[in-house]
Amino acid sequence: MKIFQSRRKIPISRHVSEESQATDDDTIEDLQVHINSSNWDRLRLSLNVPQKKIKKLIKNERKSWKRSSRSSLSSSGHSPFLNDEADTSKSLLLDACKQDAPYDILKNLLEVDPLFASHAHPDSRRTCLHVAVMNAAECRVIKLLVDAWPNAGLARDFFDRTPLHIACMSTTNFLSKESFLLICRVGIRACGTLDRDGMTPLDHAMHNNIPSDCLALLKIFTEKCWLSQSSSLGSNSEGRSNEYT
């Protein structure tokens, strides 16, 4: 009969300390890898260090980007601002939203730099809120992004579509009524915005047969938007007429 010797177990605390120590050497690229692979536990460890350390990491990344941009400028004569997408630190939150990251991850990233919320993809021009709406994110995620950047509801992508347009174009993965109401409120001026196809959010909503309760909300906000724009135009024309009397 074989006698098996039990392997000595390493205490959990030792595992944790070793993994925590490994995060000290993490770079922006490492954070990006954790996000793209949806390795949220590992990313939590990486972010579970003093915020000063993460901010310093981002600061060094941006310094490196600026140096490479200046080098590119001197060799090619092109403006360094054309290579803004080379600053990978800016896309951390956007990529996390694409991967439908948990709320606590998004919150931690915004605590590091609230400006992450206003970053748009260099090609599609979609922001974090655009992406969160596409993924039908929970209401607290939508609120988190809006609180970080109040103008997020008016941001336009490459096709001149706001997050409200995107919400009204969905046919399967639709926002909850609570989330949709929040998008309407922060983007009420977007109700009258035409995209490149000449369509408003309401046009898209009618075409895609969005839930009836959300459609009713959208009609109310659209009417408020048109009334607001009409009164604004009326006051402007009245002001001009007074100038000539």
Phi, psi and omega in degrees: 000131180279139177253117181269128176275132180287135178285140179291125181277137177274129180305146180301322181301326179290320177302312183298315182295323179293317180293322180295323179295326181295332182289342180298334183261007181295143176247176176301322179297323178295316178300320180297320179296316179298321180292311183294335178263004181055035178272076189291325178296317180292322179293323177300319178297319180295326181272351182275051176228164178308136182303329179302324182291316179294317180298322178294321178300315180293319179299317179294323178297318181289327175296317179297319179297318180296320179296316180293327178292318178296320178297319178295323181295316183291331182271329184247339181083001179274155179294135180294340181290345178290343182255030183302329181293347178291341177280087187294339182297331183291337186265007183301310181291320180299316179292325178294322177294321179299323181274007179056050183295152178299158183305315185296327178294312180298319180297316179297319180294321179291329177292330177291314180205104179300337181292347176305327185295335183265001180285135179244150177297135184299336181260304184281341183063017178278138181266180178300322181292320175306311184292318180298321178294319178300325181273003183053050182298156179294160188300322182293332175289316177301314181296321179301315181290322180291320178296325180287328180216092185302335180273007183301328182290346181254358181294139180248142177271193183301331181263016180064027180260132176274170175304328178293320175303312183299318180299325183276351181266349182289141180244340182235303184271082189260150178294156173290162180300321180297316179293319180296320178299319179296318178296321178297318183294314183283341181240035184300324178291340178287345180300330180259010182275131177266135174274188183294341176270004180074027183245140174272169175305321180296321177302314179294320181298318180293323182288326185260002177054058178291164181310141187300323181292325178287323178297321179296319178298315182298320179297321179295313181292325178295318178297318177298321180297313181295320178296320179295317179293322180294316180294326178293318178294322180295318180292326179292317181291326178294321178296321179293320181294325179293332179294333184259003180258000000 
